[in-house]
Amino acid sequence: MALVIEGEERIAAPIAKVWEALNDPEVLKVCIPGCQNLEKTSDNEMAATVVLKIGPIKATFTGAVTLENLKPPHGYTISGEGKGGIAGFAKGGADVTLAEDGPNATVLTYSAKADVGGKIAQLGSRLITSTSKKLAGQFFSTFNETVSKG
């Protein structure tokens, strides 16, 4: 079951600072809902452990996050795939684009795709769609707060 989520955040920080934060595992860890652990394994790969509750199912996903199509400081594609044991799997990615909005502001636009399988996929598309939208919104609004105040 695949879905697409799009959105935009205006961040009160220069584009270079936003780009740096998008590539910082410590910042990403704070912003990813349910993230327990995020460690850099190479220049563009990280290992992640994320605990998520979708409806009645709570699962711990372990997997990898990869940064691709890097175009500093204007954007990249972040993708990840996690396995949650009997709960199933989740994979997805987001194309993230940054545009300057004056010297001290950046507009971040994202288009995210998500796909789930296994027991989670049986929960129904409406619940999965609303949860995915909520998680994406949470990530980008937390990212905005973190970078704006930093």
Z-matrix of the N, CA and C atoms (Angstrom, degrees):
N
C 1 1.442
C 2 1.523 1 109.55
N 3 1.309 2 118.55 1 114.36
C 4 1.469 3 121.90 2 -175.98
C 5 1.526 4 110.34 3 -111.36
N 6 1.326 5 115.73 4 148.38
C 7 1.456 6 120.38 5 175.90
C 8 1.513 7 110.68 6 -146.60
N 9 1.334 8 115.98 7 160.92
C 10 1.464 9 122.08 8 -178.90
C 11 1.520 10 108.49 9 -121.82
N 12 1.332 11 116.21 10 135.54
C 13 1.466 12 122.73 11 179.57
C 14 1.517 13 107.64 12 -127.54
N 15 1.324 14 116.77 13 129.43
C 16 1.461 15 119.56 14 -179.77
C 17 1.525 16 109.88 15 -126.12
N 18 1.327 17 115.40 16 151.69
C 19 1.450 18 119.03 17 178.94
C 20 1.509 19 111.80 18 -170.67
N 21 1.323 20 114.19 19 179.01
C 22 1.456 21 120.68 20 -176.99
C 23 1.522 22 109.14 21 -148.40
N 24 1.322 23 116.42 22 143.07
C 25 1.464 24 122.75 23 176.32
C 26 1.522 25 108.18 24 -132.02
N 27 1.328 26 116.72 25 135.16
C 28 1.467 27 120.29 26 172.52
C 29 1.522 28 106.27 27 -99.87
N 30 1.325 29 115.81 28 118.29
C 31 1.463 30 122.07 29 -173.98
C 32 1.526 31 109.59 30 -108.10
N 33 1.322 32 115.69 31 130.09
C 34 1.467 33 121.01 32 -178.72
C 35 1.530 34 110.26 33 -82.70
N 36 1.331 35 115.39 34 67.75
C 37 1.465 36 121.73 35 178.77
C 38 1.526 37 107.68 36 -159.88
N 39 1.348 38 117.25 37 150.51
C 40 1.468 39 119.98 38 177.97
C 41 1.530 40 111.50 39 -64.48
N 42 1.315 41 116.15 40 153.61
C 43 1.470 42 122.33 41 -175.69
C 44 1.536 43 112.51 42 -56.29
N 45 1.330 44 118.29 43 -37.54
C 46 1.476 45 120.88 44 -179.07
C 47 1.528 46 110.87 45 -63.18
N 48 1.329 47 116.85 46 -38.72
C 49 1.465 48 121.41 47 -179.59
C 50 1.535 49 110.47 48 -69.87
N 51 1.334 50 116.58 49 -39.44
C 52 1.467 51 120.92 50 178.81
C 53 1.529 52 109.72 51 -65.33
N 54 1.331 53 116.66 52 -43.06
C 55 1.473 54 121.35 53 178.73
C 56 1.526 55 110.40 54 -60.21
N 57 1.316 56 115.46 55 -45.88
C 58 1.471 57 120.80 56 -179.99
C 59 1.530 58 110.22 57 -58.72
N 60 1.324 59 116.50 58 -44.83
C 61 1.464 60 121.10 59 -179.13
C 62 1.532 61 111.71 60 -64.92
N 63 1.329 62 117.04 61 -37.03
C 64 1.475 63 120.98 62 178.65
C 65 1.522 64 112.06 63 -64.51
N 66 1.322 65 117.20 64 -18.22
C 67 1.458 66 122.17 65 -178.63
C 68 1.528 67 112.86 66 -108.20
N 69 1.329 68 116.99 67 6.94
C 70 1.455 69 121.92 68 -176.53
C 71 1.536 70 110.06 69 -101.56
N 72 1.341 71 117.78 70 112.50
C 73 1.468 72 120.38 71 -178.51
C 74 1.529 73 113.15 72 -56.23
N 75 1.335 74 118.00 73 -34.64
C 76 1.473 75 120.33 74 -179.80
C 77 1.522 76 111.10 75 -65.37
N 78 1.338 77 116.92 76 -41.56
C 79 1.468 78 121.06 77 178.54
C 80 1.528 79 109.61 78 -67.54
N 81 1.332 80 116.62 79 -46.44
C 82 1.467 81 120.47 80 -179.05
C 83 1.529 82 110.91 81 -61.01
N 84 1.324 83 117.24 82 -40.23
C 85 1.470 84 121.33 83 -179.34
C 86 1.527 85 111.05 84 -59.53
N 87 1.321 86 116.73 85 -42.26
C 88 1.468 87 122.14 86 -179.99
C 89 1.535 88 110.34 87 -66.01
N 90 1.323 89 116.73 88 -32.83
C 91 1.468 90 121.54 89 -173.17
C 92 1.526 91 114.72 90 -88.95
N 93 1.329 92 117.83 91 -26.55
C 94 1.476 93 120.66 92 -178.35
C 95 1.528 94 108.37 93 -76.10
N 96 1.343 95 117.82 94 117.92
C 97 1.466 96 120.03 95 -179.69
C 98 1.529 97 111.38 96 -57.51
N 99 1.339 98 116.67 97 130.04
C 100 1.461 99 121.64 98 177.20
C 101 1.515 100 115.44 99 76.80
N 102 1.344 101 117.74 100 6.75
C 103 1.462 102 120.00 101 -177.13
C 104 1.528 103 110.44 102 -71.70
N 105 1.327 104 115.97 103 122.22
C 106 1.465 105 122.09 104 178.90
C 107 1.522 106 110.95 105 -95.06
N 108 1.331 107 115.04 106 -32.92
C 109 1.451 108 119.75 107 -173.87
C 110 1.527 109 109.45 108 -154.98
N 111 1.335 110 116.12 109 138.31
C 112 1.464 111 120.99 110 175.91
C 113 1.515 112 107.05 111 -148.43
N 114 1.319 113 116.01 112 113.90
C 115 1.461 114 120.85 113 -177.16
C 116 1.508 115 110.64 114 -126.92
N 117 1.333 116 114.98 115 137.68
C 118 1.462 117 120.95 116 177.33
C 119 1.521 118 108.90 117 -70.84
N 120 1.341 119 116.91 118 128.99
C 121 1.461 120 120.29 119 178.05
C 122 1.527 121 110.91 120 -110.57
N 123 1.346 122 116.98 121 -17.81
C 124 1.464 123 122.43 122 173.02
C 125 1.529 124 106.44 123 -159.29
N 126 1.315 125 117.50 124 -175.43
C 127 1.462 126 120.44 125 -178.29
C 128 1.520 127 113.06 126 -57.87
N 129 1.331 128 116.86 127 -33.49
C 130 1.456 129 118.34 128 -177.17
C 131 1.530 130 113.67 129 -128.96
N 132 1.339 131 116.11 130 22.69
C 133 1.460 132 119.56 131 178.09
C 134 1.521 133 111.27 132 -135.12
N 135 1.335 134 114.73 133 145.49
C 136 1.458 135 121.32 134 178.33
C 137 1.526 136 109.16 135 -137.15
N 138 1.322 137 116.26 136 148.87
C 139 1.459 138 121.51 137 173.94
C 140 1.524 139 106.71 138 -99.03
N 141 1.345 140 116.27 139 137.00
C 142 1.466 141 120.10 140 -174.98
C 143 1.516 142 111.78 141 -130.85
N 144 1.344 143 114.62 142 149.26
C 145 1.462 144 122.39 143 168.98
C 146 1.525 145 106.03 144 -128.54
N 147 1.331 146 115.49 145 121.56
C 148 1.461 147 121.12 146 -176.45
C 149 1.525 148 109.21 147 -130.69
N 150 1.344 149 116.38 148 132.49
C 151 1.463 150 121.04 149 176.01
C 152 1.522 151 107.81 150 -104.84
N 153 1.327 152 116.13 151 122.54
C 154 1.460 153 120.94 152 -178.89
C 155 1.518 154 111.01 153 -127.14
N 156 1.331 155 114.96 154 147.17
C 157 1.458 156 121.17 155 173.65
C 158 1.518 157 106.61 156 -117.20
N 159 1.315 158 115.53 157 118.32
C 160 1.463 159 120.90 158 177.26
C 161 1.519 160 105.95 159 -121.16
N 162 1.327 161 115.96 160 108.83
C 163 1.461 162 119.85 161 -174.60
C 164 1.518 163 109.24 162 59.14
N 165 1.342 164 117.89 163 -130.16
C 166 1.466 165 120.57 164 -177.82
C 167 1.530 166 113.52 165 -82.48
N 168 1.332 167 116.92 166 -6.16
C 169 1.471 168 120.04 167 -174.74
C 170 1.526 169 110.60 168 -99.15
N 171 1.337 170 114.77 169 124.18
C 172 1.464 171 120.33 170 173.18
C 173 1.515 172 106.16 171 -113.37
N 174 1.332 173 116.43 172 127.47
C 175 1.459 174 119.09 173 -176.29
C 176 1.518 175 110.67 174 -139.78
N 177 1.318 176 115.19 175 150.52
C 178 1.456 177 121.99 176 173.88
C 179 1.519 178 107.33 177 -101.60
N 180 1.334 179 115.40 178 119.77
C 181 1.455 180 120.96 179 179.36
C 182 1.520 181 109.27 180 -102.41
N 183 1.318 182 116.04 181 133.29
C 184 1.464 183 119.93 182 172.59
C 185 1.514 184 107.12 183 -119.35
N 186 1.320 185 115.30 184 138.80
C 187 1.448 186 117.74 185 -178.88
C 188 1.508 187 112.12 186 -177.03
N 189 1.320 188 113.62 187 -162.84
C 190 1.458 189 119.80 188 -175.54
C 191 1.523 190 110.34 189 -120.84
N 192 1.324 191 115.04 190 147.42
C 193 1.455 192 123.19 191 175.03
C 194 1.527 193 106.42 192 -117.07
N 195 1.326 194 116.98 193 131.36
C 196 1.466 195 121.89 194 -178.61
C 197 1.518 196 110.30 195 -124.23
N 198 1.334 197 115.85 196 137.70
C 199 1.463 198 122.09 197 174.89
C 200 1.525 199 107.19 198 -103.54
N 201 1.345 200 116.09 199 124.55
C 202 1.468 201 120.67 200 -177.11
C 203 1.527 202 109.91 201 -132.74
N 204 1.323 203 115.73 202 172.33
C 205 1.475 204 121.93 203 178.07
C 206 1.523 205 111.52 204 50.43
N 207 1.323 206 116.08 205 42.48
C 208 1.463 207 120.57 206 -176.35
C 209 1.527 208 111.02 207 -66.59
N 210 1.326 209 115.09 208 126.05
C 211 1.463 210 121.63 209 177.25
C 212 1.529 211 108.01 210 -131.94
N 213 1.346 212 117.75 211 71.02
C 214 1.460 213 120.46 212 -175.57
C 215 1.530 214 111.35 213 -60.03
N 216 1.328 215 120.46 214 140.30
C 217 1.470 216 127.02 215 -11.93
C 218 1.524 217 111.26 216 -97.98
N 219 1.335 218 117.93 217 36.36
C 220 1.465 219 119.51 218 -171.99
C 221 1.523 220 115.95 219 -105.54
N 222 1.324 221 117.61 220 -5.04
C 223 1.450 222 116.74 221 175.86
C 224 1.513 223 114.43 222 152.09
N 225 1.336 224 113.91 223 174.00
C 226 1.449 225 122.28 224 177.08
C 227 1.514 226 109.68 225 -165.59
N 228 1.318 227 114.97 226 176.80
C 229 1.461 228 121.45 227 172.70
C 230 1.524 229 106.13 228 -113.01
N 231 1.331 230 115.50 229 126.19
C 232 1.461 231 119.85 230 176.38
C 233 1.524 232 106.32 231 -109.87
N 234 1.323 233 117.14 232 128.24
C 235 1.459 234 118.80 233 -179.98
C 236 1.517 235 109.78 234 -135.18
N 237 1.304 236 114.66 235 151.98
C 238 1.456 237 119.41 236 -178.43
C 239 1.506 238 110.95 237 -149.55
N 240 1.318 239 113.91 238 157.16
C 241 1.454 240 120.36 239 176.79
C 242 1.514 241 106.79 240 -143.28
N 243 1.324 242 115.53 241 131.05
C 244 1.449 243 119.34 242 -179.45
C 245 1.512 244 111.32 243 -132.56
N 246 1.332 245 114.95 244 146.59
C 247 1.451 246 120.38 245 176.41
C 248 1.524 247 107.92 246 -110.49
N 249 1.329 248 115.00 247 133.08
C 250 1.461 249 120.66 248 -177.29
C 251 1.505 250 113.01 249 -116.05
N 252 1.327 251 117.24 250 35.62
C 253 1.469 252 120.85 251 178.58
C 254 1.526 253 110.43 252 60.44
N 255 1.345 254 116.98 253 -133.19
C 256 1.461 255 120.32 254 -176.41
C 257 1.529 256 112.27 255 -67.42
N 258 1.343 257 117.57 256 -18.44
C 259 1.464 258 120.13 257 179.16
C 260 1.528 259 111.40 258 -68.02
N 261 1.333 260 116.76 259 -27.36
C 262 1.462 261 119.93 260 179.09
C 263 1.514 262 111.82 261 120.75
N 264 1.334 263 114.83 262 -150.00
C 265 1.460 264 119.09 263 -178.41
C 266 1.526 265 109.56 264 -135.03
N 267 1.308 266 114.23 265 159.94
C 268 1.463 267 120.65 266 174.03
C 269 1.515 268 106.69 267 -137.82
N 270 1.329 269 116.02 268 135.78
C 271 1.452 270 118.63 269 173.69
C 272 1.513 271 107.92 270 -143.24
N 273 1.304 272 113.78 271 153.23
C 274 1.451 273 116.58 272 -178.67
C 275 1.503 274 110.27 273 -178.31
N 276 1.312 275 113.68 274 -179.32
C 277 1.454 276 118.74 275 179.92
C 278 1.512 277 109.29 276 -165.54
N 279 1.312 278 115.07 277 168.70
C 280 1.456 279 120.04 278 178.34
C 281 1.518 280 109.40 279 -142.87
N 282 1.326 281 114.82 280 135.48
C 283 1.457 282 120.52 281 169.39
C 284 1.518 283 105.41 282 -88.76
N 285 1.327 284 116.04 283 120.28
C 286 1.458 285 122.06 284 -177.59
C 287 1.522 286 108.33 285 -112.53
N 288 1.337 287 116.56 286 127.49
C 289 1.456 288 121.63 287 -179.94
C 290 1.519 289 109.47 288 -123.31
N 291 1.335 290 116.04 289 134.44
C 292 1.459 291 121.72 290 178.17
C 293 1.519 292 110.02 291 -112.70
N 294 1.333 293 116.22 292 138.11
C 295 1.459 294 121.04 293 176.12
C 296 1.521 295 108.68 294 -136.30
N 297 1.325 296 116.38 295 135.57
C 298 1.464 297 120.31 296 178.59
C 299 1.525 298 109.82 297 -66.72
N 300 1.326 299 115.04 298 140.26
C 301 1.462 300 121.59 299 175.49
C 302 1.523 301 105.72 300 -130.48
N 303 1.330 302 115.19 301 74.90
C 304 1.461 303 119.63 302 -172.18
C 305 1.519 304 108.73 303 83.26
N 306 1.354 305 117.01 304 178.29
C 307 1.469 306 119.92 305 -174.60
C 308 1.533 307 114.39 306 -72.26
N 309 1.332 308 117.83 307 -23.86
C 310 1.464 309 119.32 308 -174.51
C 311 1.520 310 114.03 309 -122.90
N 312 1.324 311 116.84 310 26.25
C 313 1.465 312 119.63 311 177.38
C 314 1.519 313 109.15 312 -145.93
N 315 1.330 314 114.73 313 151.11
C 316 1.455 315 122.25 314 -178.69
C 317 1.523 316 108.47 315 -136.44
N 318 1.314 317 116.32 316 137.30
C 319 1.464 318 120.18 317 173.60
C 320 1.524 319 107.46 318 -101.17
N 321 1.340 320 115.24 319 120.66
C 322 1.456 321 122.47 320 178.90
C 323 1.531 322 106.88 321 -102.85
N 324 1.320 323 116.35 322 123.78
C 325 1.468 324 121.78 323 177.54
C 326 1.524 325 107.28 324 -115.64
N 327 1.336 326 116.14 325 138.69
C 328 1.463 327 117.79 326 178.72
C 329 1.523 328 111.27 327 -134.99
N 330 1.314 329 113.56 328 148.94
C 331 1.453 330 121.87 329 172.45
C 332 1.527 331 105.39 330 -132.13
N 333 1.327 332 115.47 331 109.49
C 334 1.465 333 120.46 332 -174.27
C 335 1.522 334 110.70 333 -109.62
N 336 1.315 335 114.96 334 145.70
C 337 1.463 336 121.28 335 175.61
C 338 1.525 337 107.23 336 -123.13
N 339 1.316 338 115.84 337 139.43
C 340 1.461 339 119.80 338 178.91
C 341 1.526 340 109.30 339 -134.23
N 342 1.321 341 115.27 340 148.91
C 343 1.452 342 121.38 341 178.87
C 344 1.524 343 107.51 342 -144.23
N 345 1.318 344 117.17 343 133.30
C 346 1.464 345 120.35 344 178.28
C 347 1.523 346 109.44 345 -128.94
N 348 1.321 347 114.99 346 154.61
C 349 1.459 348 120.15 347 178.28
C 350 1.514 349 110.03 348 -146.31
N 351 1.313 350 116.31 349 170.40
C 352 1.455 351 121.05 350 -179.76
C 353 1.515 352 110.94 351 85.62
N 354 1.331 353 116.00 352 -152.42
C 355 1.455 354 122.45 353 -176.12
C 356 1.545 355 111.61 354 -57.65
N 357 1.333 356 116.51 355 -38.22
C 358 1.468 357 120.66 356 -178.65
C 359 1.524 358 110.67 357 -60.04
N 360 1.333 359 117.11 358 -40.14
C 361 1.466 360 121.46 359 -177.33
C 362 1.525 361 111.66 360 -62.97
N 363 1.327 362 117.07 361 -20.97
C 364 1.465 363 120.79 362 -179.36
C 365 1.530 364 112.37 363 -79.61
N 366 1.332 365 117.32 364 -6.43
C 367 1.464 366 120.12 365 -177.76
C 368 1.527 367 112.90 366 -73.07
N 369 1.310 368 116.58 367 -16.19
C 370 1.452 369 118.79 368 179.45
C 371 1.513 370 111.41 369 106.17
N 372 1.322 371 114.55 370 141.72
C 373 1.456 372 119.99 371 -172.71
C 374 1.525 373 113.39 372 -66.09
N 375 1.339 374 118.17 373 -32.85
C 376 1.467 375 119.30 374 -177.66
C 377 1.530 376 111.06 375 -64.96
N 378 1.322 377 116.99 376 -45.48
C 379 1.470 378 121.45 377 179.65
C 380 1.531 379 110.47 378 -65.11
N 381 1.316 380 117.06 379 -42.62
C 382 1.468 381 120.67 380 -179.38
C 383 1.526 382 110.27 381 -66.04
N 384 1.340 383 116.83 382 -42.69
C 385 1.466 384 120.65 383 179.19
C 386 1.522 385 110.98 384 -62.86
N 387 1.332 386 117.36 385 -47.84
C 388 1.471 387 119.30 386 -178.18
C 389 1.524 388 111.42 387 -65.97
N 390 1.330 389 117.69 388 -38.43
C 391 1.466 390 121.10 389 178.07
C 392 1.525 391 110.49 390 -66.05
N 393 1.328 392 116.87 391 -43.38
C 394 1.470 393 120.86 392 -179.96
C 395 1.523 394 111.07 393 -62.70
N 396 1.326 395 116.66 394 -43.79
C 397 1.472 396 120.57 395 178.82
C 398 1.521 397 110.44 396 -62.87
N 399 1.338 398 116.12 397 -41.72
C 400 1.458 399 120.75 398 179.66
C 401 1.534 400 110.47 399 -63.05
N 402 1.334 401 116.97 400 -44.71
C 403 1.468 402 121.46 401 -178.76
C 404 1.529 403 111.19 402 -65.28
N 405 1.336 404 117.26 403 -42.78
C 406 1.472 405 120.48 404 178.60
C 407 1.526 406 109.88 405 -63.93
N 408 1.326 407 116.92 406 -45.79
C 409 1.465 408 121.38 407 178.71
C 410 1.516 409 111.60 408 -60.03
N 411 1.345 410 115.61 409 -42.31
C 412 1.470 411 121.66 410 179.03
C 413 1.521 412 110.81 411 -61.69
N 414 1.337 413 116.44 412 -46.26
C 415 1.461 414 120.52 413 -179.77
C 416 1.526 415 110.33 414 -57.66
N 417 1.338 416 117.13 415 -53.52
C 418 1.460 417 120.20 416 -173.55
C 419 1.528 418 112.32 417 -70.61
N 420 1.342 419 119.04 418 -33.30
C 421 1.465 420 118.62 419 177.82
C 422 1.534 421 110.57 420 -72.34
N 423 1.338 422 117.87 421 -38.09
C 424 1.467 423 121.01 422 175.87
C 425 1.528 424 110.01 423 -65.15
N 426 1.333 425 116.80 424 -41.03
C 427 1.466 426 121.67 425 177.70
C 428 1.537 427 109.03 426 -59.46
N 429 1.323 428 116.14 427 -45.56
C 430 1.463 429 121.72 428 179.49
C 431 1.533 430 110.77 429 -57.91
N 432 1.345 431 116.15 430 -50.69
C 433 1.475 432 120.95 431 179.46
C 434 1.519 433 111.77 432 -58.75
N 435 1.333 434 115.78 433 -45.98
C 436 1.468 435 121.66 434 -177.15
C 437 1.531 436 111.36 435 -61.53
N 438 1.326 437 116.86 436 -46.25
C 439 1.466 438 121.44 437 -176.46
C 440 1.524 439 110.96 438 -75.07
N 441 1.335 440 117.71 439 -37.66
C 442 1.462 441 121.51 440 -178.41
C 443 1.527 442 112.52 441 -64.57
N 444 1.342 443 115.89 442 -39.98
C 445 1.463 444 118.25 443 -175.93
C 446 1.526 445 113.07 444 -85.58
N 447 1.371 446 115.88 445 -18.17
C 448 1.462 447 121.01 446 -172.92
C 449 1.455 448 116.85 447 -72.46
